[in-house]
Amino acid sequence: MVTSDCLFCRIVKGDLPATVVHETATTLAFRDIGPKAPVHVLVIPKEHHADVAALAAADSGLAGEVLAAAAAVAEEEGLTGGGFRVIFNTGEHGGQEVFHVHAHVLGGRALGPMVSA
């Protein structure tokens, strides 16, 4: 289901612009508008799920497709040699800002520690 008030659902519908770098029948990957690394791509399922826990509970196959798309993005962006990071922020304490599940694919330089105090 796509919701009309969700930012990422609006991108999926084509109502808002995005720089798409990878697309499958079920996923969409596009550049983050506020990149935190030289490569910062968001990978989302086209179907709305609030967060990664909700997605995993509802459709583990689609969760796998999101991960496969993240790996494809890393390959296409040339990140597999030096390494990359895939992050799912979940909930307020996890730093989630848009409540449509999305993976951040980050790379292009050494990323440092996973969490800073």
Beta strands, then each sheet from edge to edge (+ up, - down):
strand 1: 20-23
strand 2: 27-31
strand 3: 39-45
strand 4: 84-87
strand 5: 103-107
sheet 1: 1+ 2- 3+ 5- 4+
end
